[in-house]
Amino acid sequence: MSGTVVDKPVGKGRPPRGAGDSPVDRQVPPGAASVLSALAALTGVAAALLVHPKERKLIVAGGPAAGTFVGGRSLSPALFNDPQHLLPASGSGARSPPEAPMEAPPQPLVVTLVRAITDADDRVAGLLVLMDDQPGSPGGDPVLDPVALGLVDVLQLQLAAVRRQALLDRALAESRREAAMARRESAAKTNFLAAMSHELRTPLNAIIGFSEIMKDQLFGPLGSGTYVEYAADVHDCGRHLLSLINDVLDMAKIAAHRMAIEVEWLNVEAALNHAVRMVMTMAHKRGIVISVSADPPALRILADDRALKQILFNLLSNAVKYSHPNGAVSVHGQHLPDGSVSITVEDRGVGMDQEQIDRLFRPFERADNRFDDTHQGIGLGLALVNNLVTLHGGAITIESTPGEGTRVTARFPCDAEAVALTTGARDPVGSTV
C-alpha cells in the first residue's frame, strides 16, 4: 500500500516552549514520516500518527489518509473514542491548545491502536496512533508483528535523539547566557575598581603631601615631637595605601585590556639598584642584607620603565617580607644564550610548597593564606608581576622549598621583533603597546 507523507513541524512561528515541555513540541524527529508511512503500509491501516502525549497535537503523519491531518493541530477527542484511559489527565496548570480541534475526516476513521512511546527514562515522548475505517481487534496488539514493532522501536530512537538534541541546545543556550552575564559582571567590576581607585588616589595624594610637609616641619616646628611622629605615621600609612590602590588599578586595567606599556632599552643594574633603594627601609628594619649583580655589568633590557620598577619592587618586597630576620636577599640580572634577559630574586626565607605556589598568580591570593599583621599585603603582588611580565612577552617561574627559601625568575625577550609579536605592537621601541 503506497501512502502520502505529511511532515510539518509543530508550532511553527510560535515562541519556544519552556523546559517543562517535550522536545517534540518544537521539532519533528528526522525520518519519522517515512517510518510512519512504512508502518501504515505494513499494518494495512489508513494512517499512522505520532501525537503529542499531553496536548494530543499531531506531530507527523504517514499513510494513505495522512493528508487528511495537519501537523500542529489538536486532534478531536472523538477520534480517540475514550482517550482518558490512555494517559493520566493533565494537571490544572496545563495550557489549552490555542488551535481549534481538527474534526474527523469525511471518510470516518477510528482509532485501532494507541501505543505510548517512551524514552530511556521511561518518559512518554509520544503516542503512536493507528487509524482505519475498521476498528481493531479488542485486546492486545494484534496488528503489530515483529517487523512493525521494529518500526516502533525506530520511532522511539528518533524521539530520543530529538530529546537529546533539545537538551543539548537548551544547555548550550544557557551556557551562552551565563557566559554573557559573567562578561558583563566582570566588565562592571573592572570599571568599578578603576573608578574607585581613581577617586581614592586624588585625596590620598593630598594626605601624603601634607603629612610629608608636617613631618619635615617645612613651615616651622610643630611644637611637640609626638606630632612629628604622628605625621610620619600618617605619611607612611598613606604611601602604603597608595601602593595597594595602584596595584588594584593596574590589575583592573590589565583585566580590561587597557594597560599600555612603552618599551625602551634600560640598564638592568641601574634598575636593580633603584628597586633596592625602594625597599631598603623595610630591609633595614628586619636586618636583611640585599646584594645586587648583573652579568654583564652593562646588561640592557627591553622593557617599560614604570612596569619594570613595579616588577622589581614587588619581587624584592616579597623576598624581604618573607625572609627570616637578619637574613639575606640577592637579585641578579643575566644575559641568556637565546638573547633574552632573566632577573632572579632569591631569599632564604620561609619558602612554599607546590600548593601554595599554585595560588600565587591568582589575584588576592597569598601563599600563607592569612591576612594578619605579620605579612602585610592583599595578594596582588605576584599576580601583578605575572601580568606585567606577560605583557612584555616574557614568563615567570618560581622555585621554592618550605623552610629553605624561594627563587623567582622573570625572563624578558630582548629582541624588539619578539616583543612586537607578543604584545601586538608594530614598533615596540618607544611605542605604545
C-alpha angles and dihedrals in degrees: 000000000000117000143195119243122217112190111173124150116241120246096010110185093016123116117264116274124242128265092271095066127087118260089235087072088076108027137040112226108252111258094005092123091056092048091051091048090052091047091051091050092047095049095037096234126141096239140004114205134192107209133189106253098223108032096030090230120156113249101178137338138203136184138066093302096040091108088067090069127068121212116246096023122119116248118235113253087230088072090062096051093211107359097174093090093055099070136353113275116264118262124258090265094060115121122237113237111253094218122085112253116262112250123228115279120258091258104059112244124186132198111260097175139010117189126179114227113208132192129226090283092054088252114148103243099172148345122245108213122188115197130190141154089253123061117242126246112282115253131018129016102291094160096055113083122178092276091051090048088053089056089050088053089052089054089050091053091047092052090048090052091051091050093049091049091048091051091048091049091049092049091048092050090048093049090050091051091049092048091050090048091049091051091050092048091047092050091048091049092048093049091048093051092047093049094045093047091052092048092050096047095059098060091034092059088053091051091050093048097048093044090052090053090050097047091048089045091222093168096043139289119326092219098244135049089224090065089055091051092049091049090051090051091050090049093049093046091047092052091048092050091047089053091053092047091050090053092050091048092049092049090049091051092049092048089051091046090241099118110118123196127191109204124207138156109278133183107249098207092051090050091049093050091049091052092048091053089053092057098034095101091053091046094050092052090057097036093245118160115210122200124196130200140161130194109235100018092225092052114151131199132201104230147119108275097221094042092049091051090050092049094049094044093051093047094047095043090051091049092050093043095054098038121104115256113276089017132133136250126191130196120192134181119203138180109229126213093250091059097257126121125231127199115198127192115191133182137177095223138119096310128201140248124234094265091056092046091054090059097049100084094051113095116255092013122124131195094236091037089217125120100205137128094262095077113020121209142087100242100262100109103089094030088058092045091052092050094046093049090048090052087060091052092253137118138227128218131189128205117183143158122196111253094008107069145257136272118200119188125191115194121201126190109233097196112102092214092052092052090049091052095050097043100034094241119145094207109015097183107094093344133115113259 
